[in-house]
């Protein structure tokens, strides 16, 4: 039986929240988790949407990459 482990070189994760503080907390938690598998933040993209009722909705995409 052969077992092989491949390193993850790229990983893209999506986050969403009702406020910026919660969004930032979710992203920071995942950054710490991904450090364990040797991934670091390569790029962050974020958006805010305002619904008709005025409620704000925040989302972000974080691209993690292995350092070389």
N, C-alpha and C positions, 0 to 999 in steps of 0.2 A: 504494500500500500504506500503510495507516494503522496505526501502532503507538501504543497508548495504555497508560499505566502507571497503575494504581490503587494508592493507598496501602493497606496493610493496617491496619485500625483496631482489630481485635480478633483475638486468637490464644490458643487454649487448648492447653496441652501437658501431657502425662502423663509421670511419671517413676516408676521403681521401682528398689529396691536391697535388698541383704541387710543393710546397715548404714547408720546415719545419716550418717557421713562421706562415703560414696560418693554417697548421695542428694543431700547438700548440694553436693558437687562437680559433679554433673551439672546441678543447677539453676543454680549460679553460672556454669558454662560457657555455658548457654543464655541466661542474662541478658545476658552480654557479647555473644553473637551477635545477640540481638534489639535491642541498642542500636544496631547498625549499620543497622537498618531502622526506627529511631526508635520502638521499642516499649519500654515500661517496665512493671514489675510492678504490677498492679492488686490482685490478691488471690492468696493462697496457701492451699491446704487440704491437710492431710496426715493419713495414717492409719498405724497399725501393726497388723499381724495376727500372732498367735502360732499356729503350727501345732501339731498334736497332739504332735509330737516336741520341742516347745519352741523350734524355730527361729523367729526373728523375721523379718518381711518388712515393709518400709517402702514407702509409695507417697505421691505428692504430685501435686496438680493446680495448675498455675500459670496464672493468667489475665493475659495481657499486653494492654495497651491503648496506643494512641497518645496522647501528651500533646496537649492542646488549649490 
